[in-house]
Amino acid sequence: EPEVTQTPSHQVTQMGQEVILRCVPISNHLYFYWYRQILGQKVEFLVSFYNNEISEKSEIFDDQFSVERPDGSNFTLKIRSTKLEDSAMYFCAGGAGTNTGELFFGEGSRLTVL
Amino acid sequence: LAKTTQPISMDSYEGQEVNITCSHNNIATNDYITWYQQFPSQGPRFIIQGYKTKVTNEVASLFIPADRKSSTLSLPRVSLSDTAVYYCLPVQGNTGKLIFGQGTTLQVKP
């Protein structure tokens, strides 16, 4: 079964450093998402991406965050200057269309900001 | 966006059928209902989706009454490995965006 691959599985960084989280979605998917989950809390929507542009973003997704899909395969989330409160599990997800709730999630990248 | 309410936790025993009910009183006409499962430190996994009546797949059944104000996920003969958090999510028909709530933590005991 095809799967969504995320790297790194765990990253530890110092506050203020830039972090890039990478995702390889399933090849025929057209809609891409980033979610995050702070330990013990619910899964939160960050951003959706379609046709090489952001289609929707949440209040969490401020100017410190950016996404891109530079080569048509990798889908990246960049946090420009990390804060302690960015520590969370970040999940990439993809889907084939919007008329379905079936998204395929990766296993996540755990970010720890010290 | 439809607000959902589901029990915070449920306990069951191996081999039993588990039914988790979710209420979504203000669901929009073009919203689907999906259910996801999440194990600790893993990404959510799609279980099943429906719009009305009953849907069944190899994992679960989903019952949605005619008024669509609630839905019930039915897991037949649960095992220890079904211990997880289960989320009920209305899906906006035109965005595909999922908004997760707190979910129901199901604990299956031997």
Boltz contact constraints between the chains, C-beta under 6 A:
constraints:
  - contact:
      token1: [A, 31]
      token2: [B, 96]
      max_distance: 6.0
  - contact:
      token1: [A, 42]
      token2: [B, 100]
      max_distance: 6.0
  - contact:
      token1: [A, 42]
      token2: [B, 102]
      max_distance: 6.0
  - contact:
      token1: [A, 43]
      token2: [B, 100]
      max_distance: 6.0
  - contact:
      token1: [A, 48]
      token2: [B, 97]
      max_distance: 6.0
  - contact:
      token1: [A, 91]
      token2: [B, 43]
      max_distance: 6.0
  - contact:
      token1: [A, 95]
      token2: [B, 96]
      max_distance: 6.0
  - contact:
      token1: [A, 98]
      token2: [B, 94]
      max_distance: 6.0
  - contact:
      token1: [A, 98]
      token2: [B, 95]
      max_distance: 6.0
  - contact:
      token1: [A, 98]
      token2: [B, 96]
      max_distance: 6.0
  - contact:
      token1: [A, 99]
      token2: [B, 93]
      max_distance: 6.0
  - contact:
      token1: [A, 101]
      token2: [B, 32]
      max_distance: 6.0
  - contact:
      token1: [A, 101]
      token2: [B, 34]
      max_distance: 6.0
  - contact:
      token1: [A, 101]
      token2: [B, 49]
      max_distance: 6.0
  - contact:
      token1: [A, 101]
      token2: [B, 91]
      max_distance: 6.0
  - contact:
      token1: [A, 102]
      token2: [B, 46]
      max_distance: 6.0
  - contact:
      token1: [A, 105]
      token2: [B, 43]
      max_distance: 6.0
  - contact:
      token1: [A, 105]
      token2: [B, 44]
      max_distance: 6.0
  - contact:
      token1: [A, 106]
      token2: [B, 43]
      max_distance: 6.0
  - contact:
      token1: [A, 107]
      token2: [B, 43]
      max_distance: 6.0
  - contact:
      token1: [A, 108]
      token2: [B, 43]
      max_distance: 6.0
